[in-house]
Amino acid sequence: MENAQKQSDRLIDLQEVIALTAVSRSQIYNLMKHQNFPTSLSLSYGKANRCSRWSFNEVIDWIEQKKVNRAVA
């Protein structure tokens, strides 16, 4: 991965995760459930978890790992 893309981490919302990965919302949560996708960070207070964000770098690393695995398979 290029250093320019990964210089500083930032938090991204679900819509950006979907745009980066082309994976549906339900599939992202299913992958997280089975520990096959970076987990989200909850920025909410109380029981309502309405503000989840992902690490941009972790999502990019996940995409890069998928590319490596594809090349090996």
Contacts in CASP RR format, 6 or more apart in sequence:
PFRMAT RR
TARGET T0000
AUTHOR 0000-0000-0000
METHOD contacts of the structure
MODEL  1
MENAQKQSDRLIDLQEVIALTAVSRSQIYNLMKHQNFPTSLSLSYGKANR
CSRWSFNEVIDWIEQKKVNRAVA
1 60 0 8 1.000
1 61 0 8 1.000
1 64 0 8 1.000
5 60 0 8 1.000
6 57 0 8 1.000
6 60 0 8 1.000
9 55 0 8 1.000
9 56 0 8 1.000
9 57 0 8 1.000
10 55 0 8 1.000
10 56 0 8 1.000
11 41 0 8 1.000
11 43 0 8 1.000
11 53 0 8 1.000
11 54 0 8 1.000
11 55 0 8 1.000
11 56 0 8 1.000
12 20 0 8 1.000
12 53 0 8 1.000
12 54 0 8 1.000
12 55 0 8 1.000
12 56 0 8 1.000
12 59 0 8 1.000
13 52 0 8 1.000
13 53 0 8 1.000
13 54 0 8 1.000
14 25 0 8 1.000
14 28 0 8 1.000
14 52 0 8 1.000
14 54 0 8 1.000
16 56 0 8 1.000
17 23 0 8 1.000
17 28 0 8 1.000
17 54 0 8 1.000
17 59 0 8 1.000
18 24 0 8 1.000
18 25 0 8 1.000
18 28 0 8 1.000
20 59 0 8 1.000
20 60 0 8 1.000
20 63 0 8 1.000
21 28 0 8 1.000
21 59 0 8 1.000
21 62 0 8 1.000
21 63 0 8 1.000
23 31 0 8 1.000
28 37 0 8 1.000
31 37 0 8 1.000
32 38 0 8 1.000
32 39 0 8 1.000
32 40 0 8 1.000
37 62 0 8 1.000
38 54 0 8 1.000
38 55 0 8 1.000
38 58 0 8 1.000
38 59 0 8 1.000
38 61 0 8 1.000
38 62 0 8 1.000
40 52 0 8 1.000
40 53 0 8 1.000
40 54 0 8 1.000
41 52 0 8 1.000
41 53 0 8 1.000
41 54 0 8 1.000
41 55 0 8 1.000
42 49 0 8 1.000
42 51 0 8 1.000
42 52 0 8 1.000
43 51 0 8 1.000
43 52 0 8 1.000
43 53 0 8 1.000
44 50 0 8 1.000
44 51 0 8 1.000
44 52 0 8 1.000
END
